[in-house]
Amino acid sequence: MAVSIPVAKHQLFDYPRYWAECFGPAPFMPVSREEMDQLGWDSCDVIIVTGDAYVDHPSFGMAVIGRLLEAQGYRVGIISQPDWHSKQDFMKLGKPNLFFGVAAGNMDSMINRYTADRKVRSDDAYTAGGQGGKRPDRASLVYSQRCREAFKDVPIVLGGIEASLRRIAHYDYWQDKVRHSLLVDAKADILLYGNAERAVVEVAHRLSRGEPIQDITDVRGTAFIRRDTPEGWFELDSTRIDRPGKIDKIINPYVNTQDTAACAVEQAKGPEPESAADEAQVIELLPHPRLERDRTVIRLPAFEKVKGDPVLYAHANRVLHLETNPGNARALVQRHGDRDVWFNPPPIPLSTEEMDYVFGLPYARVPHPVYGGERIPAYEMIRFSVNIMRGCFGGCTFCSITEHEGRIIQNRSHDSIIREIEDMRDKVPGFTGVVSDLGGPTANMYRIACKSPEIEAACRKPSCVYPGICDNLNTDHSSLIELYRKARALPGVKKILIASGLRYDLAVESPEYVKELVTHHVGGYLKIAPEHTEDGPLSKMMKPGIGSYDRFKQMFEKFSKEAGKEQYLIPYFIAAHPGTTDEDMMNLALWLKRNGFRADQVQAFYPSPMATATAMYHSGKNPLRKVTYKSDSVGTVKGERQRRLHKAFLRYHDPNNWPLLREALKSMGRADLIGNGKHQLIPSFQPAVGSYQSARRKNSTPTGSKKAGRMLTQHTGLPPRETGAGKGQSKRGRNGSGPARKGGR
């Protein structure tokens, strides 16, 4: 029987409207009682509490969820960046009739507040005036507590990227320990993970029909607390990775139970020797769970176990990431004390019609007037950009996109995208004819998917493009090329820039696309992310080898020359990623110097909650492979001095780093790289402090182009990628790294 991605029971626009639809859409969702009175509302049905400034734009989560619920007929109010020191701000719109929707904002509040070195940031791109400190640490948790204090009996629904990444027991970098599921700590009623349109609409309608929140346990993309496994479910035990003695075989959770061949191989293994204490548990696969996958739940190691055992944590992380495909994912359950946190399978991706519906809602596309025109940096960055798709099948281990948006690409139609550009042109103040970005989590995965729906639904690979591009992946860029041509032909549109992260290993599969991009959509420089040059760290990142970058660079330069344009690639790199040695960073520095690049910004690896690379960082194991106590270890960079060294290698040209690099090179037995020769990395002398600036000015311009020198210097003012532009966690939903610009030391 053919298998495919499940179909949603209801399309987003098929639900009967709630009675309050008679009020119609509001110019802005109200943030005060005065606005509610002007709209004729006596109360709100749903109140969204958010850690971001309220911008009524589809790049901001509170606007998307608010407008979507409004379209279902509900009255939605917004409490933006409330004073969390008391419950007063949480009561200003009154008691919601249905629920509080709580989210930290477009970024995890800890990543938003702290640098990769755990230092407090002085600003916040999602706050009016860029002011820092307008939201608490662990904002979702604090907001939930205050909502409960304000109105004890109102259901609390958690959502947003902070909830997605903290839905399970997770390693917390800032406390250097494993924390509970956010659902447990926040004492919320239900948690929605991923882009939660389907879940929030279903929950709202069921609550409005009088169904108790504790009875809503069958919605995909949700997590909730229960006491035991319900009757009729088959539970797979994945709580241990070793076997203390002879036991009955149990199912290997790493095997796709819909794959008959894989199951046959697993069953044919027979009894394992008792001495294999580091092997995963395996038992005979019974017929009924194979046929009723939707009634199977995998029990993960309990919170108390993963908290004290980093290897068991890595094992749990691996199982979690293997259950992310909506076509074959099973439910998961994890014990927290005397309660279970239950995770339903991921949400079904939105269809193109549903994506058009969501992005076609009546957004004002500007911040709420309450800010008085004060600048909100994240809004300024996405003000004239258009999101054309969601998701990413790249599977980079340091990235948050797959955990939040999923790996299946969800696309808007050409007509929907063109209408948004026209609305932006006609309605948004300050539009000069330049569209700053036409993209999403990535620039060029639009309408790219598996050739076979059956294969896509059964696949358990974490990436479609690593270690190479899958033979089943359709790499046709023609629809994206057509979209670019339609967009730049619009009256009043002078330029369409592509600023989203380009997947260059995918782009080289379509020379026509690269030519189109380079000829018409590069504003002098193009940012791409090879992340590293060495196979060791790249294999832990699941990124392609540097050869893919070289192939793209050749095409980029060829088509730039044909177009008569002087354009440059700006590569990004990550320092201190798990699996990176000092020698790897030294080799990267040599590559940078050999190719004439100097990093303007440097970002060390940032262990975000639930990421695979974070599990590597915490456990020293590689969850991309079978995890055992005896499996190969992954080197991690944790000490402050080594992290500084890895960043110093990226900025090999900075005299401030030379003393540290000299010491390191000598201890590595590479003193031959110290000197003034062409092939040496750093000089043997230390210039006087006063001469630093003159030396940097002298070498700041790339060979042969003062114009390019000015352009690339201008790039240094951009914020790190982790602070992003408002499409979730950051513009690309990833952990930051720094760009490099052309120019010798």
N, C-alpha and C positions, 0 to 999 in steps of 0.2 A: 504494500500500500504506500502511495506517495506521501511524503511528509512535506509540509511547508509552514511558514510562519503563521501562527494562529491569526484568525480574523477577529477584530474587535466586535463585541456584541452590539455596540451602538457607535455610530459616528458622532463626533462632538456636536454636530449641528442637528442631530435627530431627536434629542431629548425634548419632551414637552416643556414649555417655558413656565417658570415659577410665576405666581400671580403678580409679583411686583414689577413685571416687565412693563406695566402700564406707565411707570415713571419715565421710561426711555433712558437712553445713555446720557451720562453727565458730562459736561465739558471737561471736568477733572473729577476723579473720585474724591469725595470730601475728606478733609483733614481736620475739620472743626465742626462744632455743633452749629455754628452760624451758617456754614455751607450746607449742612443737612437741612436746616430750616428753609433756606432758599430753594432747595430741591423739593421741599414738601415732604421730607422723610421724618417720621417719628422715631425711627430706629434703623440700625444697619442689620442686615441678615448675616453678613460676614465682615469681620474686621481683620485686615492684614497688618501685622506688625513687622516692620522691616528695619534693618540696620543701615540701609542706604537712604540718601535723599530721594524724594519721590520725583522721578522723571517719567512722564507718561510717554514712553517710547518702548518698542518691542525688544530692545536690547536689555531692558531692566525687568527682572523677574516679577516684581510686585505689580507692574503695569500689565504684563501678559496675563497673569492669573486673575488680577482684578477685572480687566476688560472681558476676559473669557467668562467669568462668573456673572458679570453684568449682562453679557449677551444671553445667558441662560435665564435671565429674569431676576437676578438677585441684586439687592442694594449692598454695595461694597464700600466700606470706608478704609482709609489708610492712616495708620499711626506710624509716622516715619521718624526714626532716630529718637525715640522717647527718652526722657530722663529715667534711667533704670534704678535710681536710688530709692524710689518709693513707687507705690502703685498708682499714684495720682494721674500721671500721663496716660496710663493704660485704661483709665475710666472716662477720658474726656469725650469719647463718642458714645458713651453709654454701653449697655449690655448687648452684645450681638445675639441675634435670635438663633443662629445655627452654630457658629464656631469662630474661634480665633485661628487665623492662619499665621504661623510664626516662622520667620526666616531671618538669618543673619545678614542677608544681602547677596550680591552677585559674587562675593568672595567669602571663603572661610575667614571668620573674624580674626583668627590668630595669624594667618598668612597676611591678612590686610594690615595688621597692627605691628608685626615684628618682621625683621629681616631674617635672612638665612643664618645670620650669626646671633640671632635672638636679641637684637637691639631694637629698641622702640623706634618706629618711624615717626617723623615729625609731621607727616601729612596723611591725608586720606582722599584718594581720587574720587570717592563716591559721596563726598560731603561738600556742601556749599562752601565756597572759599577754600576748598582743599584742606580744611581744618582737621587735624588729628584728634583722637580721643572722644569722638561723638558716639561711639558704641562701646559696650563692655567687651572684655575678653569672653570667649565662648558665649556669644550674644544669644544664640538660640536657647541655650540653657537658662540664662538670666531672664530673658523676655518671657519664657514659659512660666517661670516661677512667679513673676509679677502678674501675668495674666491670671494665674490661679488665685493669687491673693486678691485681685480685683473682683473676680466673679468665679467663685469656687466651682459652680456646677456647669460652667460653659466648656464644651469640648475644646481641646487644644490639638491642632493639626500641624505637625512640623513639616517643613519643606525647604527647598533651596539646596545649594551645593554643600553647605556645612552639614546639613542633615544627611545628604546622600553619602558623603565621605565618612561620616561618623555613625552610620546606621548599625554597625557591628562593633564588637570589641576591637579597638584600634590602638595602634601605637601613637602616642602623643609626643611629638618632638620637643615641645616646650617644657613638658614636665619629665621627659625621658622615662615614660612608663606607659603601660597599657591601661587605657581607660574603658569604662563600661560603654555599651551602646548609648548614644545620646538619648534615645527613647527612655532608657532607665533613669539616667541622671536628671533629665528634664521633667520626668513624671508626666509626659504628654500622653495623649490617648492613642494617637496613631502617627506614623511617620510615612511621608510620601517621598520616594527617592526617584532620581532622574528628572527629566522634563515632565512634570506631573499633571499635564492637562487632563489626560484621561481619568486619572485617579481622583483629582480634586473635583471634577464635574460629577463623577459618580457618587463620591462621598457626600457632596452638597445635596444632590437630589434625594439620596436615601435618608439623610438627616431631615430634610424638609418634609419627607413623608412620615416622619415620626419614628424612624428606626433608631434604636439606641446605638451610640458609637461603638460600644463594646461588642455589638453583634456584626459589625462590618469587618469581616475577616477573610473575604474572598476576592478582594480587589488586587489585581496585579500591580506591582510597583509600590507595595506598601509593606510596612513592618508594624507589628503590634505585639503585645504581651499576652501570653496565655499560660495556663498552669500545666497542661499536659498535651500530648499528641491526641487529636480527636480520633474517634472510631472510624475505621475504614481507610486509614492511611498506612502505608508501608514505610517503615523507618529504616534508613541505611545508617549504620554506625560508622562514623569517621572521626571518632573522638581520640583515637590513638594512632601512632605510626609505627610502634614496635609491638612485639608479641612476646610476653614474658614466658609463655609456655605453650604447649600444644592446645590449640583451640579449633573450633569449627571454622571453616572458611566463611568469610563474609564478603560482601560485594566491594570491589575496588571502586571507590568514588571517582577515580580518574578515567574509568572506562565509559564510553558513550553507550548506555543501555539500549539505545535504538539501533545500534550497529550490530547486526547479527554476527558478522564475522569476528568483530572484536570480542563479543561475548563468548563465542565458541573458543577463541584462543584462550580467554581467561579461564574458562571451565576446563580446558584441556591441560592446564598446568598441573593439576593434581595436587596432592598434599605437599607442602613445603617443609623443608627440614626445620626442626625445632631451633636450631642454632641461628636461624636467620632473623635475629632480633630487630634488625633495622628495616625489615621489609613491610610494605603496607599490608593491612589486613585484606583478605580476599575470601569470599565464600561463594558457593554455587549460586548462580543467578536463577531465581525461580521464574516460572513463566509469567505469573500475573503482574509483577512490577514492571516487566518489560512492556506489557501491553497497556498498563495504566500509569504511565509516567507522571501524569498530572495528579496522581494520588500518592506520589512518592516524596518523601522529605529526607534530606541528609542532615544528620545530627553532627554539628561541628564540635570541636573541643570546647568545653565550658570556659566562661570568662576567667574563672579562678585558675584554670589550667594554663591558658595561653598567657595570662599575666605573669606566671612564674616560670614559663618554659618558652624561650624565644624560638626554638626549633618547632615546637608545636604551633606557635603563632604563624610561622612561615607555612606550615602544612595547611592550616586553616585558610590562610590567604590564598594559597594555590587552589584549594577546593572552591572558594568563593569565586575566583576569576574564571574557573572552568564552567561556572553556572551563570553566565551572563548573556547567552544567546536566547532571545525570546522564543526561538523555535524549539529548543530542547532543554532549557533550564528547568531544574527542579527546585522546589521550595527548600529553604534551609532553616535550621533551628539551632539556637545556641543558648545554653543554660546560663543564667545570671542569678546566682544564689538559689532561691526556691522557685524561680520563675523562668519561663522560656521566652526568648525574643524570637519571633517567627518572621521569616522573610519570604514573602510571596515571590514568584518569578518576576522578571523584569517586565515593564509595560510593553505593550505592542506598539511598534513605531507608528507615527502618524502617516497617513496617506498624503499624497500631494494635495488633494482637495481639502483635507483638514489643515495642512500647513498653510494653505492660502487663506483659509477661514481665520486661523489664529493671527496671521500677520495682516489681515485685512480689517481687523477690528478698528473702531474709531479712536485711535491714539491721537493725542494732541501733538505728539513728537517734540515736546518742549518740557522743561521743568515746571513744576507747579508754581503759580504766581506768588505763593507765600515766600519764596526765596528772593523776590524782588530783583530778579535779573542777576543775582550773584553767580559767579562762575562755578560750575561743577566740572572738574577736570575730566572725569570719565565720560560725561555727556559730550564735552567738547571734542573728545577723540572719536566718538561714534555718531556725532551729530549729522554728518553727511555720508554715512556708510549704510549699506543695505545687506542684511543677512539673507543668503540665498539657500542655505541648507543647514542641517544639524548632523552631529555624529562624526565618528572617525574610526576607520578600520586599521589605523596604523599600529595601535597597540603599544606605543612607547611606554616603558615601564614607569617613568617618572611623571607621567601625564595623568590628568584628572578627567579627560574627556570621556573615555570609555566607561568609567565608573558612573558618570553622571548622564551623559547623553547617549551612550551606547555606541556600538560599532557599525550599526546599520544606518546608511545615509538616508536621511529624510529630506526630500527636495520640495521646493516651491516651483510653481509653474512659471514660464516666461512671462505670461500676462500679469501675474501677481507681482512679480519683481519690477516689471516696467511701470505698473501703476504706482508702486511705492516710490520709485525714482521721480515720477511726474508729481506726486503729492509733495515730495521733499522739495522739488524745484519750485512748486507753486506756493507752498505754505510755510516752509521753514525760514525764519528770518536769517539773513546773512548768506544765503546760498549764492555762490559766485559762478556756478557752472561746473564745479569740480566735485565729482563723487569720490570720496576719500577711500572707499573700499567696497568691493563687490565680492563677498566671500562668506566666511563663517569660521568654524573651528579650523578648517584648512581652506586653501584657495581653490584647489582643483580636484575635489572628490565629488563635485556636483554630478548627479545622475550616473555615478559609477557604482556598480554592484556586482554580485556574483551572477555568473551566466545562468545558473540553475537554482531556482527557488528551493528545490528538494535538497541540493547540496548545502545551500545557505542555511536552511533550517536545521540540518544535522551537524553542521561544522562546530568544532570545539577549539579551533585554533585561535590564539589570542590576537593574531595579526594576519591580514591578507597580503602584506607586503614584506614580511620578514620570515626567513632569511633572504627570500627573493619574492618577486611578485607571483602570486598563486596563478596557476594555469587556468583556474576557473574564474578569475577576476576579469571582468570586462573593463578595459582601460580606454574606452572610446571617449575623447574629449569634445566630440563634435557639437553636442548640445550646449556645452559651456562656451565654445567658440561662437556659436550662433547667438547666444545671449549677449556676449560682449559686443558683437556687431550691432545688435538691436539697441542696446543701451547707449552706445556712443553716437548712434544716429538720431537720437531724440533731440528735438529743437530745444535750445537753451542749455544743453549739456556740452561742455567744452572738453572735458577729460574724465575718463574713468580710470582710477588707479586701483591696483590690486595690492592691498597691504596685509591680508591674512597670510598665515604661514603656508608657503608653497611646499608641497610634497614633490621634491625635484626628481626622486627616483621614479615616480609615477609620470611626471611631466615628460621625461625623455622618451617615454613610450609613444608620445604624440608630438613629433617635430612641428607639425602644423600649429599645435597649441603654443609651443614655446615661441615660435615665430610671431604669432598673434600677440602674445603677452609682451614680448620684448619690443615689438614694433610700436605698439599702441598704449600699453598700460603700465609702463615703468616710469616713475618720476625721477629719473636720474640714477637711482640705486634701488636694488631689490634685496630685501632681507630673506635669508634662508638659514636653515639650522642643521648643519652637519653634526653639531654637538661635540664631535671628537674625531680624531684621525686614526686612533689605534683600535685594533680588533677586540682587545680585552674589555674596555668599557663599552664599546659599541654593542657587543654581544649581550651585555647586561641591560643596555638601554633598548634593545631590539631596534637598532637603527642600522641603515645600510652602510657599507664600507665607504671610505673616502673616494673610491673609484667612481661611485655614482655622482658625487659632487663634481669630480673632474669632467665627466661626460656632460653634465648639465652646463658647466662653466664654458666648455668648448662651444656648445650650441648657443649659449647666451652671448658670447663674444662674437660669434659668426653672424648672428641675426642683428646684433647691435650695429656691427660694421655695415651690413647690408642696408640698414635703415639710416645710416649716416649719423648715428647717435653715440655720444660718449657716456656710457653707463657702467655702473659698477655693482658687483655683488657684495653684500655685507653679510658675512657668515657669523652665526652665533655658536658659542661653545659653553659647555658646562664644566665647572671645576668640581673636584671632590665627589664625583658620582661613585656609588658602590662599584667595585671591580676595577677602580682606577689606581694605578701605582704611581709612585714618584717618577719612574722611568717613562710611563705613559704621558705624563704631563710635560716632561722634558722633551719628548719626541714631538708633542703637539707644539710646544714653543718653537722648536727648530723648524717645523713645517710653517708656522706663522711667519717666522723671519725669512725663510726661504722664499715664501710667496709674497712678502712685502706687506703683511697685515699687522696692524697694531690694535689691540682691543681697547675701545674707549670705556666700556662698562664690563665689569666682571661679576658674574653671579655664581655662587657656589650652589651645589645641589641642595634642594629644599625638601626634606622628607614630609610630604603632605599625607594626611591620614588615608589609610587603606590602599595606597599605591603599591604596586609590586616592588618597585625600587626601595620603598620605605621598609617593606618586609625584609629585603636584603640588608638594608642599613641596620635594622634592629637585631636581626637574627644571625647575620653572617652566612645565611644559606640562600640558595637560588630557587625560588618558587616556580621558575620557568621549567624546572625539571622535578622529577620525583624527589620529595624531601625526606631524608632520613637523618638519623644522628651521625651516620658515617659518610653521608654524601659530601661532595667537595664544598669547601668553604669559599665564601666571597669576601675579599678584602674590603674593608670599609674605612673611610677617612672621617674620624670623629674628633681627634685632638685639635685644639685651636691652632697650634703651630703648624701641623700638617695641612690643615685647611688654608691657612695663610700662604703656605708654600705653593699649594696647587693654584691658588689665585695669582700668586706672584709669577708663576710660569706663564700664565696667560698675558700678564703685563710685564713681560721680560724687558720691555723698552723703558720702563719707569726706573730712574736712578734710585728711588726710594726702596725698590725691591732688590737691588743688586747685592747688598751685604748678605741678605738671607739666601739668595740664589747661589752666591759664591760658596757659602758654607755648605749648602746642600749638594752642589755639584762635586765638591771635594770629597764629601762623605760617600757619594755615589761612585767615586772613582772616575769622574768625568771632568777633572780639572782642565782637560784639553779644550773644553768649551769656554774657558775663561781667557779672554784676550781680545785683541783688536782686529783679528783677521776676519775675512768675509764669512767664513764658515763657523765662527765662534759666536756663542750666544750673548755673552755680556762682557764688557771690558774689565780689565784687571785694575783699573783706577777708579776712584770715587770722586766725582767732580764736587767743587765747592757748592754749597747750598744755593748761593746767589746765581749760579750759572745754570741751574735746572731749567728755568723758564726759557732762557735764550736758546738752550739746546733743543728744547721741545718745539719752539717756534721755528727753528731752522729746519727741522725734519718733519713738520706737520703736513706738508703738501705732497700728495701723490705725484710721482714722476709724470711730467708732461701736462698737468692740468691744474691750474690755480682755481678754476671754477669748481672742479671736483673736490679740491681741497676744502673750499668753503662749504660745499654741500655736505661733505662727510663730517666736517667739524660740527656743523649744525645738528647732525644726527646725535651727537653726544648729549644733547639736552633731553632726549626722549627718556621716559621712565623705563625701568626694567620691565621685561615682559610679564613678570608675575603680577604687576600692578595693573596691567591690561586695559581693556576698553569696554568692559561692560557686557560681554556676551557670556559671562559665567566663569568665575574663578580667575580668569583673565580673558583677554580676547581669544586666546587659543586654549584656555583652560589648562595651562601647563605650568610647570615650575620654571623659573626664569634662568636665563643665562645671558652672557653679554655679547654684544656685537663687536666685530672687529672692522677696522677701516684700513684702507690701503696706505702704505707709507713705511719706509725703512726706519730702523732705529737711528 
